[in-house]
Amino acid sequence: VVEKKKKAVQRCEEQLLKMEVQATDREENKQIALSTSKLNYLDPRISVAWCKNMEVPLDKIYNKTLRDKFAWAVDMTEHDFVF
């Protein structure tokens, strides 16, 4: 019985730590506009090449609007693109 309670306490502590990390991440990310950075500062060919090289679906990186806007980069970029 004591062992079960110790495991339950340990599990609760791990959950609390995980929730604290999530709360911290959420708070810190409020100051960062990731979509602005992707739109204004990153060459879309680099992102597209990385997605193709790592086999990451492009819709995980760009929403539909940005995929339409950067269709030229998708069409011209191969997985071995060198910038």
C-alpha positions as CSV (number, residue, x, y, z in Angstrom):
1,V,0.0,0.0,0.0
2,V,2.8,2.4,0.9
3,E,4.6,1.6,-2.4
4,K,1.4,2.4,-4.4
5,K,1.1,5.8,-2.6
6,K,4.7,6.6,-3.3
7,K,4.3,5.8,-7.0
8,A,1.1,7.9,-7.0
9,V,3.0,10.9,-5.4
10,Q,5.8,10.5,-7.9
11,R,3.4,10.4,-10.8
12,C,1.7,13.6,-9.5
13,E,5.0,15.4,-9.1
14,E,6.0,14.5,-12.7
15,Q,2.6,15.8,-13.9
16,L,3.0,19.0,-12.0
17,L,6.5,19.5,-13.4
18,K,5.2,18.9,-16.9
19,M,2.3,21.4,-16.4
20,E,4.7,24.0,-15.1
21,V,7.0,23.6,-18.1
22,Q,3.9,23.9,-20.4
23,A,2.8,27.0,-18.6
24,T,6.2,28.6,-18.9
25,D,6.4,27.8,-22.6
26,R,3.0,29.2,-23.2
27,E,3.9,32.4,-21.4
28,E,7.3,32.8,-23.2
29,N,5.7,32.1,-26.6
30,K,3.3,35.0,-26.2
31,Q,6.2,37.3,-27.0
32,I,7.2,35.5,-30.1
33,A,5.3,35.8,-33.4
34,L,6.5,32.8,-35.2
35,S,4.4,33.3,-38.2
36,T,5.9,36.8,-38.7
37,S,9.4,35.3,-38.6
38,K,8.5,32.6,-41.1
39,L,6.9,35.1,-43.4
40,N,9.4,38.0,-43.3
41,Y,12.8,36.6,-42.3
42,L,13.1,33.0,-43.6
43,D,13.7,32.2,-47.2
44,P,10.8,29.8,-48.0
45,R,13.1,27.7,-50.2
46,I,15.2,26.7,-47.1
47,S,12.1,25.7,-45.2
48,V,10.7,23.7,-48.1
49,A,14.0,22.0,-48.7
50,W,14.3,21.1,-45.0
51,C,10.7,19.6,-45.1
52,K,11.5,17.6,-48.2
53,N,14.9,16.4,-46.8
54,M,13.4,15.4,-43.4
55,E,10.2,14.1,-44.9
56,V,8.1,16.6,-42.9
57,P,4.7,17.5,-44.5
58,L,4.8,21.1,-45.6
59,D,1.4,21.7,-43.9
60,K,3.1,21.2,-40.5
61,I,5.2,24.3,-41.3
62,Y,3.0,26.5,-43.4
63,N,-0.7,27.1,-43.3
64,K,-2.7,27.0,-46.5
65,T,-2.4,30.7,-47.2
66,L,1.4,30.6,-46.9
67,R,1.6,27.4,-49.0
68,D,-0.3,29.3,-51.7
69,K,1.9,32.4,-51.4
70,F,5.1,30.3,-51.5
71,A,4.0,27.9,-54.2
72,W,6.9,29.2,-56.3
73,A,9.4,27.9,-53.6
74,V,7.7,24.5,-53.4
75,D,7.8,24.1,-57.2
76,M,11.5,25.1,-57.6
77,T,13.0,23.5,-54.5
78,E,14.4,20.0,-54.3
79,H,15.4,18.2,-51.1
80,D,19.1,18.8,-51.8
81,F,18.6,22.6,-52.2
82,V,21.8,24.6,-51.3
83,F,21.4,28.2,-50.4
